Amino acid sequence: MTTVAQMTMKTLQSFRARTGEALGAPLPATTPEQVDAAAVAAGDAFAAWAASSGEQRATLLRGLAAALESDREGLVALADDETAL
């Protein structure tokens, strides 16, 4: 029984920790070049974040918190499926 995510060079599959059953569809694996590009994009975005006001940041973070809260049950169920904790 597989209880951890398995990766090939092309996909990443998550498994239910208790049963080893595949959890969701396989996702495309990220290449080193994609990771590098994401890091560059994050660095580029930091200047805009740093220039934003505290009020703008708070608004964005409150929106993120609301989105997470709106799917709290689903996120908890997924975390339980993946970790069995």
N, C-alpha and C positions, 0 to 999 in steps of 0.2 A: 504494500500500500504506500502510495506517495503522499506525503503530508506537507511538503514545501513546494513553492513555485519551481517549475522546471523551465529552463530556457534552452532553446535551440538558437542558432544564429539568426533565425527569422522571426520567431514568435516567443512569447512569454505566456505561460499558462498558470493560472492560480488554481489551487485545489482546496476542497473542504478539508480542514484539519482532522476532523473526526472520522471521515469515511474514505478519503483519498479521491473522491469523485471530483471531476473537473468542475470548476466554478466559473461560469460565464464562458464567453468565447475567448480563444487565444488572442492576444494583443500583439501588434508588431513590436519586435525588439528594436531598441534604439541603437544606432551606430555610434561609434566614437565621434564621428563628424557631426552628427545631430546633437550630441551632448555638448560639444564645443560651441556649436552655433547657438544653442540655448543659453549657455553661459555668457556668450558675447551679448545676446539680446537682453539678458538680465542686467548685465553691466550697463548697457545703453539705457535701459529703463530706469536705472537707479537715479540718474540725473533728474528726471522728471519727478520721481518720488521725492527726492531730497528738496526739490524746489516747491513742492506742494505745501499748502498750509496745514496746520494741525487739524483744522476743521475739515478740509478735504480728505485727509487721511482717516479721520474718525468716521466720516460718512462712508468711505469705502470699506473700512473694517467692520462697521455696523452692518453693512449690506452683506458682507461675507458671513458674518455671524448669523444673520437672519437666514441666509441660504442654507447653512449647515444645520441650523436649528429646525428648519422646515422639513429636513429629511433625517432627523435624528434617529428615528426608529430604524430606517433603512440602513443608515451608517453603522448603528450598533449591531444589527443583524449581520451585516457583511463582515465587520471586524470579528464577530463571534465565529462566523463560518470559517474565516481565514486562519484564526488563531486558536480557537477552542478555549479561550481564556474566560 
